C-alpha cells in the first residue's frame, strides 16, 4: 500500500475531514487535505463560513493545490472610504476579500461576475504576478504566503483582496486554562468588550467572528492569534496599553468604528500578518503612542486614515517612541497617509519627547488619496508639539501610482488644527531604494520652520522616479537642483540634503 493511501486511511479512520466547510486549520486536517490531493507538499486549507459577515458576489474565487481539485472560497464584503473633497461626505464603497491557508504551491482562479473584464492586474506590482486571462477569469499561482489585490480594469473599490496565509502551527488547545478559545461561529460579549488578562492566548479559529472591542491593558505575555475576524467593534477594534510582550498574529479586522489597533505605552510588542479594513472617520490602521521595541511584520492595511501612525504624547499617554520596525507590509490609504509620524507630542518644554530609531523595510505602498495638502505624503514626517525625530531609515519602499497626494512630506510644523507648538526638528533620515512609478504625485515638500527648527542630514540613495535616478551628480541641467526631478520643494531651513546613486553611497 502506498504511503499516501496509508496516511489517508489513517486520517479518515480518526475522523479527519478533507478540506471543506469544517476545516479548522490544524496540522492533522491539513495533512488530510494533502492526502486527498495526492501530495504532502502542496496543501490548501479552506476556512469555514463567517456567520453574519456579509458576502459580496462580485467575484468567484477558487483555489487548489498544484494539479489538485478546485475548491471555492467564501468572498466577503469590505466597506471602504471615499471622501468627497467638496462636501466631505463619505459614502460607503463596497469591495471584496477572501482568505485561505496553504503550503507549497497553489493555483488561484478568480472570475469577475459582472462580466466585461478587459484586463486583470495582481498587486503589489513588485510581486511580478502575471495572470493567465480568459474572458472574465484570471488564473495565477502562489508559491508562498501573500496578500494580493486582484483588480479588474483598474477598479479601485470593486476589487478582490486575497489573503493567502501560511498553515497554522501550534494551534492552542480548547479548554486550556490559559486560552480564551473562540471556535467557528459568532461571538458577542454582552457589553461589546473582551478584556484580555496576562499570560493568556486569545485564539480566533478560522470561521470565528468576534463582535467586540478587544481591551488589553496592564498585561504581559499575552497573544491574540488565529484566522478569525474581529467585526463591527463599537470603538476601535483593539486597544493595547501599558503592556509588555504582547503578540497579535494572523487575524482580520473589519469595519471598526475608529482605528483598527491603538497601542500606547507598551514595550516588546509584535503585530504580524494582520489584515485590516476601515471606512469610518479616524479609521487608522495601527497607531503607536509612546511605545518601544515594536515590530509590525507582514501586514495588509487598507484604511480610512493613516495606515501606520507613530506618535508620542496624546490624551493621557506620555513617553518617547523608539525602536520601531515596520517591514514586509502592503499599505493602502484611502484617506490620509500610508506612513505618518510625529504630529502629536508634548508641547510642554519641560517634557518634550522624541521619536527615534524608526525603521521601514520592504514595503509596498499601493495607494494614497488625501486632498488636504498639509496632510499629504506617502511618507510623512511632521514634527510638531515639541517632538524631535531622529535616526529614521526607509529601505526598499515601492510606491505605485496613487490617486492624490505627495511622495514625501517632511516638515517641522505647528499646525493649529492639531498642535500647540512646533516640533524641535528632524535629523538623520536615510531613504534607500525608494521608487515611485506614476503620474499623479503632487510636489513633495521638505521644510524646516526657522534656523532653530530645521530638517538636517537627510539622504536619498537611489531614489527612482519613473525609472530615473535622482542624484545631485548628474542626469539634469547643472543649474537645476536634484530635488526638481522628484519634483520636491525644499526651503532654506533644510541642511545637508543629499541625493546619491548607489555607487556614490558605497564610496562614502
N, C-alpha and C positions, 0 to 999 in steps of 0.2 A: 504493500500500500504506500502511496506517495506521502511525503511529509506534509504537503498541503492538505490532502484529504484527511490524513490523521488529525491534523490540527482542527480542521473544520468539524469533524465528527466529535472531537472532544469538547469544542466550544458549544456546539449545538446541544450536546448532552448536558452541559452545565447550564443551559437556558440562555446562552448568549444570543442576541438578536443582531442580524446583519444591519448595515446602515439603513435607517428608516426613521419613522416619527418618534421612536422611543430611545434613540441613541443618546447616551449621556456623555460620551467623550472619554470614558475611562479606557485604560490601556487594553483590557480584555475585549471590549466591544470593538475597538479599533482593529484588533487582530482578527476578529470575526469578519469585519468588513473587508479586510485584505484577503482573507481566505476565500470569501465569496467571489472575489475578482481575480483570484489566481496569482496574487503577488503579495509578498510580505514587505516590499519596499514602497510601493505606491498605495497609499491608504487615504480614504476620504471618510470623514465623519460629518453627517448631516445633523443639524440641531433640531430639536422638537419645535413645534409651532409656538409662537409667543402670544399668549392669551391677551385679548383686549388691546393689543398694539395694532393699529390699522394697517392693512395691506395696501400696496399700490400695484396696479395692474399694468403699468407702462411696459414692464419688462418680464419676460420669462427667462429664468436662469437655470441652467443645468450644469452639473459637474460630473466628472468620472475620473477614476484612476486611469492612467495611460492605457488605452486599449480596453478598458473595463466597461461597465454598464452605466448608462446615463441615469442620474438622479436629480430630481428637481428641488430647488431651494425655495424656501419662503422668502418673498420680497415684500419689504415693509415701507411704510411712509416715513419720510424725514421732512420735518417742517423747517423752512429756511426763510431768511430775511432779504428784503429788497427795499431799502429806504428811498422814498421819493424825495429828491433833492429840493423840490419846490414846496411841497406840502408837509413833508416829514412823516407821511403815512407809511405804514409797514405792512402791506397785505401779505398774507401767508403765501409762500411759494412751496409747491409740492415737489418732492424728489423721492428717490428710491434707494434702499440699501438692502444688502443681504450678507450672510456670513456663514462660514463653514470652517472645519479644521482639516488639515491634510498633512501628509509627509510624502517625500519622493517627488513625483511629477503628476500634475493634474491637468486635465483638459477642461476648458470652460466654454460653454455655448450661451450666448446672450442674444435674445430676439427682442426687437423693438416692436411692441404690439400695435401701436398706432399706424405703423407702416410708413412708407415713403422715405425710408432712410437712404441717404446718398453716400454717407461716409461714417466710419467709426474711428474714434481716437481713444487710445488707452493711456491714461495719465497716471503718474507723472511721465513726461516725455523721456526723462532720463533713464527709465527702465528699458526703453527701446523695444517695447512690445508692439509688434505689427500684426494685427489680426487678419485671419482669412475671412473674407466677407462674401456672403452670398445673399443678395437681396437685403432683407431686414434682419439678417442673422450674422453675427460675428463669432468666430472661434479663435481661441488662443490658448497657450499653455503657460503654466506657472511651475517653476522648479524650486520655489522657496516661498515661505510666507510673505504675503504682500498685501498692502492696502492700495487698491487701484480705483480709478474713476473711469467708467465707460461712458463716453459722450457720443451722442448721435447728432451729426450736423451742427456741432458746436453749441448745442443747447446747454445753457448754464444750469438750469434747475431741473429740467426733465431729463436727468441722467441717472446712472446707476453707480452707487458707491459699494464696492465689493470688498469684503474683508476676509482674506484667506489666512487663517490662523495656524500656528503650529498646533499639533495634537497636545492636549493637556497631559501633564505629567504630575504624579504625586497628588492626585485629587484627594482632598480631605474626606475623612470618613463621617458619614452622617451618624449622629449620636455621640461623637466625641465631645467631652465637656468644654473643650476649648474652641469648638467650631459652632458658628451660627450658620446652619445649613439651609439654603433655600433651593429646593428642588424645582423641577419644571412646574410651572403654574403661576398664578397671580398671588402676590403677597402685599398686603396693605396694612401696615401698623395703624392702630386705631387713631393715633394723633398725627399720623403722617411723618413721624420721625423715627429713625433707627439709631439708637445710641450704641456705640461700639466700645467695649471695655478693653483694658490692656490684655496682652498675651492671648489674643483672640483672632481667629481667622473667620471672616465673613465670606462664605462661598456661595456665589450665584451660579448655579448649574446652567448648562445650556437649556434654553426654554424657560428660565426663571425670569419673571418680571416683578421688580420691586418698586412699588409706588411709594416713595419716601424721600425725605431729606436725610442723608446719612451724616451723622454727627460724630466726629472723632476728636475729643478734647481731653487734654491731660493724660494721654495714653502713650504707652510704649509697647513695642514688639507686637504689633497687630497688622493684619492684612485684610484687604478687600480684593478678592480674586474671582476668576471664573469666566464663563462665556455668557452670563446673563445680562440683563438690561436694567438700568435704573431709569424710571419713566415718570414723566409728569410731576417732578418734585415741586412742592409748593413754594420753595425758595430756591437757592442754589442746590444742585444735586448733592454735593459733598462739601463739608466744612471740616478742615483738619487744623487744629490749633494746639500749640504748646505740647507737641508730640515728639517722640524720638523713635527711630527705627520702625517706620510705617511703610508698607508697600501696597500699591494699587496696581493691579495687573489683569489685563485681558477683558475688562468689562466694556460695555457700550452705554453711553448716556444719551437719552432722547428727551428733548422738549422740557428742560428745566425752566423755571420762571426767571431765574437770573443766571449767574455763572454756572459752569459745569463743576469746577473744583476751585475752592478757595483755600489756600494754605497760609497760615500765619504763625510766626514764632516757633518754627519747627526745626529740627535737626535730623539729618540722616534719613531722608525721605526718597523713595523711588516710585515713579509713575511709569509703567510700562504698558505698551500695546493697548493704550486707551483709545477708544473711538468715541467722539462726542460731536453732537449737533446742537445748535440752539437757534432760535429765531426771535425771542423777546429782547427788549432793551436791556443793556448791561449784561449781555449773554457771553461774557468772556469764556475762553476755553479753560486755561489754567492760570490763576492769579497766585503769585507768590509775594508775601509780605514778610520782611524781617526774618528771613529763614536762611539756614546754612546747610551746605552739603546735600544738595538736592540733584537727582538725576531724572530727567524726562527722556524716555527712550522708546522709539518705535511707535509713536502715536500718530493718529489721524484726527485733526481738529478742523471742523467747518463750523464757523461761529458767527454770531451777530454782534460781536465786539472783538477786542483783541484776542488772537489765538493764544499767545504766550505773553503775559504781562508780569514784569518784575518791579517791585516797589519796596520802599521801606515803610516809614510810619504812615498810618491812616487809622481813623477811629481810635481805638484803644490798643493798637498794635505798635510796638516800639522795638527798634534794634536795626542793625545792619543786615544787608543781604549779600551773601558771598558764597563762593564755591558752588556755582550753579552750572550744570551741564545739560544742554538740550541737544539731542542727536537722533539721527535716523528717523526724522519726522516729516510728515506732509502737512502743510498749513494752508488753509483756505479761509480768508477773512471776507465774508460778505459785507461786513461793516468794520471800519477801523483798520488796525494794523495786524499783520501776521506776527510780528515781533515788536514789542514795545517795552520800554523801561524808564524808570526814574521820574515819572511825572509826580508821584506822591512821596512826600517825606516830611521831616520835622522842620518847620521854619524857624524854630527857636534857636538862636545862635549858640546857646549853651548846650544844645542837644542835637546838633547836626548829625546826620547819618551818612553812610556811604553804601554803594553797590560796587563790589569788586570781584575779580576772578570769575568772569562770566564767559562761558564757552558754548558756542553753537557750531555743530558739526554735521555735515552730510544731511542737509535739509532741502526739501523741495517746497517752494512757495508757489502754489497753484493759482492763487487769485488774491486781489486786494481791490476793494472798492470803498472809497471814502471821499465825499465831496468837500469836506472841511479841510482847507489847506494846512491848517496847523495841527491836524490830526492824521496827516498822511505819512506814508513811508512803509514800504515792505519791511525795512529795518529802521526802527525809530529809537533814538536815544534822546529823550527830552529831560535834561537835568533841571529839576525845579525844587522848590521848598528846601533849600539848603543841601540837597544831595550832591555828593561828589561821586562821579562814575569813573572807574579806572580799571585797567587791565582786563579789557574785553577782547575776545577773539572770535572771529567768524571764519570758518574753514569749509569750503566746498558747499556753497549756498547757490542753488539753481533756481532762478526766478523765471517762471513762464509769463507770457503776456497777460497782464491783468487789466481790469476794466477801468479803474480810475484811481490815480494816486501818484506817488513818487517811489523811486527805487530806494533812496536813502534820505532820511530826515534826522539830522544830528545837531541839536541846539541846546544851549544853555538859556533857559527861559524863565519868565514869570508871567504866566497866563492867568489873569484874574478869574477866568472861568473855573480854573481848577486849583490855583496856587495862591499862597500868601507871600511868597518870597522867591527870589531867583535861586537857581542851583549854584553850587560853587564852581563847577567845571566838569569837563570831560577830558580824560587823558589816557594815553597809551591804548589805542584801539587798533587792532591789526585785522584787516579784512583780506583773506587769501582765497583766490579762486571763486570769486563772486561773478556769476554770469546772469545776464538778462537778455532774453530774446523776445522782442515785441516792438510795438509802435505806440502804445498808449501811455507810456510814462511821462508825467509832467517833470518840470525841472526839480532835481534834488536840491537839498539845502544842507550846508554845514555852516553854523554860525555861532559865535560867542556873543555875549552881551556887551562887555566892555573890557578894558585892559586887565581887570581883576577877575573876570568871569569868562574864561576862554575855553576853547577847544584846542587841544595841543597833542602833538605826537600821534597823528592818525596816518596809517599806511595802508594803501590798497596794493596788493600784489596780484598781478594777473587778473585785473578787473576786465571783463569782456562784455561789451555791449553789442549785440547782434554780430558776434564773432570778432569784433575789432578789439584789440588790446589797448586799453587806455594807459598811456605812460608819459611821464614828463620828458623822456628822452627822445621821442620821435613819433612818427605817424600823424603829424599835424603841422600846420604852418608854425614857424618858430615863434611868432608873436602871439599865438594862441596859448591859453592855459590848458593843461591836460584835462582839467575838470570840465572844460567846454565840450569835450567829447562825450560826456555822460548823457545830457548836459546837467551841470551842477552849479548852483550859486554858492560862492564861498566869500564870507565877509572878512573884514580886516582884523577880527578878533579870533582868527584861526591861525595857529602856529605849527610849523613843521608838518604840513600835509604833503604826503608823497604818493606818487603813482609809479610803481615799479613793474618791470617784467619779472618773470620767474628767474631768469638768468641774473638780472641785476640784484634781486633779493638774495640769491645764493652766493653772490660775490661779496656781500657785505660782511 
